[in-house]
Amino acid sequence: MKILVAVKRVVDYNVKVRVKADNSGVDLANVKMAMNPFCEIAVEEAVRLKEKGIASEVVVVSVGPAAAQEQLRTALALGADRAVLIESDAELGSLAIAKLLKAVVDKEQPQLVILGKQAIDSDNNQTGQMLAALTGFAQGTFASKVEIADGKANVTREIDGGLQTVALKLPAIVTTDLRLNEPRYASLPNIMKAKKKPLDVLTPEALGVSTVSTVKTLKVEAPATRSAGIKVKSVAELVEKLKNEAKVI
């Protein structure tokens, strides 16, 4: 069984992002970039399925600038077999990404596609569902447990009321939640081996996919600065402030 894993290059979660002076977007100059944390979980799950003998090959794919090869090499160091970069410097939305991934799915013919449920930069939580719609594959989102057996993927999903288990006929799309697994660290020997693993570079044009977007970002602003809290001396003073200042009661 072949597994395709989509990964995204994002600003490292430890970095405090800054908005550009002209409010056109986030300032990425000299900012540490990393693999999206949910994508790390997706890679880990695919590698574990390979270690169990369920999967025979793990292919990672990313859409982004040439620098995204760094994140793909990280995925290769974690245990993926080969990588594909769809190189594009454009700011692509979820639908464009899903169309590009669909083209890769058509080319690679995987039995299972695993994605992070969302990226920590855009937080859209859309690409996996859009990819499922485009391919016609069954989908299991927000997965906290995945079991493959008898041509099916049994996916335990985290929902508002608890847990829901769905049986998906392969091929299928799975998006990962935080509690699915704990990603491993890449060892130095594996990092060195990853440099020799195959990494193919494609373009949207080569895949025959138009990435023209109907959505335009008009303005990006940092959240408003929160005012400092205050201490009150009594319940009566608290009620008075909630009523007359905060006006919430």
N, C-alpha and C positions, 0 to 999 in steps of 0.2 A: 504494500500500500504506500502510495506517495502522499506526503503531506506538504501543502503550501502554506507558508506563514508570512503574513504581511507585517512589516515593521515600519515605524516612522521616526524620523530624526526630529527631535524637539529640544527646546532649551532645558538644560539639566534642572531637575526639580529642586535642587538646593540653591539655585540662582534666583535672585530677586530681579524680576524683569523691569525694564525701563521703557517708557513710551518715547518715541522720537519727538523732537521739538516741534515738528510740523504736524503731529498727530496723524501721520499716515500709516503708522504701524508700530510694531515692537522693535526696539533697537537691538540688533543681533551682532553688532560690531564687537569683536573680542569677547564674545559670550561663550561659555562652555556649553557644548551641545552633547546630547546623549540619546540613547534609545528610549522611546516612550516606555514607562514602567509597565503598562498593561501589555505592551508588545513583548517585553522580556518574559512575562508570564506565558504568553502564547508560544514563544520559542522553547521555553522550558518544558511545556506540556508536550510539544511535538518531539523533543529529544527523549523525554521519558517513554513515550509510546514506541520510539525506535529502540530504546534500550530493552523494552519488554518483548521485542521481536514482532510487534504488531505492525510497525511501519518499516519499510525498507529504505526510504529516502526522504530527507527533509530539505525542502527548497525554500529559501527566504527571498522575499521580494520587497523592494522599497521604491517609492516615487519621490524624487527630489533632486537637489543639485548633486554635482560630482562628489562633494564632501560627504554625502550620505554613504559612500563606500565604507567609511569608518564604522558606521553602525552595522552595516552588513558584515564586515569582518569580525565585529564583536559577536554577532549571531553565529558566524562560522566557528568562532573559538568556543562557543557554548555547546557546539555539537551538530550544527546544521552541515549538510553535505556540499551544497553549492548555493550561489546567490545570483539574483537578477536585479539590476538597477535600471529603472525607467527614468532616464535623466531629463529633468525639466527644471528650469529656474523660475517658472511661472508660479503664482500663488493659486493653487488648485483647490477647488471645493470638494466636498464629499462625493458628489455625483461623478465628477471627472475622475477622481481616484478610483471609484468603484468601476467605471468603464474601463480604465486601464488594467485594473486587476482582473476584470472579466476576460480581457484579451489574453492575459497571461494564463488564466485558468483554461481557456480554450486551447492554448498552445501546450501546456504542461499536462493537462488531464489528471489533476490530483483527485484522490478519493475523499480527502478531507482538507478544508481550508480553515485555518485558525487565525483570528485577528484579536487584538485588544479591543475591549468593548468601547473605548474612547481614547482620544489623545489628550494629554494634559494641557496642550496649548489651545486648541479650538473647543474641546469638550463637546463635540457635536453628537457623538454616539449615533452615527448614521451609516458609516461606510459598510459595515458588516451586513446590515439589513438591506441596503441598496444593492450590494453584491449578490445577496440571496435572491432578490427580485429579478436582477438581470440574468442570472444563470438558471433560475428555476430550481435551485437546490433547496432542500429543507434547511431550516436554521434553528440553532439553539443559542440564545443570547444570555449574557450574564452567568456564564457557566461556573459553578463552584466544584463540579466533579464531572469527569468524562470517562466513560467506559465503552470500549469498542468490542463488539462480539457479534458473530453471525450476520455480518453485512449491515449492522446497525450501530449507531452511536447513541448510547443512553446518556443524556445530558441532564444533570441536576442544576436547575436554575434558581437564582435568588430572586424572589419576588416580594412584594410588600407584605403579604400574609404569611411568608415562611419560605418553603422550598417546593419547587415543582419539577418533576422528572418527565422528560419527553424522550420518545424513541424516534430517532431520525434515520431514515433510509439513506445509505451512502450512495452518491457523494453528498456531502453536507457542509454547511457553514457553521462554525462555532465561534462565539466571541467570549473572551475570558474576563472573569471577575477577579477581585483581589484574593479571595480565599481559595482559588483553584490550586495554587502551589506556591512554593518559595523558590524563586530563581536562584540558580547556583552562580558562583563566581568563576570566571574563566581562568584556568591555570596558565602559567607562563608557557609550558610546552604546547598547549593547545592554541595559545595566541600565536606562537611561531608557526604551527602547522596551518593555521587559518590563512596565512599569507600565501600559501601555495594552493589553496582550494580555488576552484573556478568561480569567477565572477563575471557574468555577461552584462554588458551595457547596451540598452535599447533606447529608443526614443518613442514618444507618442506617435510620431509620423510613421515610423517603421511598423508600429502595431496597427496603423490605420484608424486611430482614435482621435477624434476632435476634442480638444480640452477647452474650447471657448465657453466662458462662463456668462450666465445671465445675471450674476450677483456681483456687485461692486462694493468694496469697503469704502465708506465715506469718511469715517473718522474713528480713531482709537483713542480712548481716554483712560487714564489711571483712575482707580476708585477714589472717591472723595476721602479726604483725611478724617478719620473718626475723632470726635472731640473726647477729651479726657473725662473719665468718670468722676463722680463726687461721692463723698460720704455724708450720710444723714445721721442725726443724733437720735431720732425716734421714729416710730411707725407713723405717727401723725404727720411728721415732716415729709416722710416718704410719700404718703398718700397725697399730701398737698402738692408736691412737685409733680407726681404722676398726673394729677388732675389739671393743674394750672400751667405747668411748663411743658411736659411731654404730651399732655392732652390725650392720654390713652385710656383714661377712665372718666 
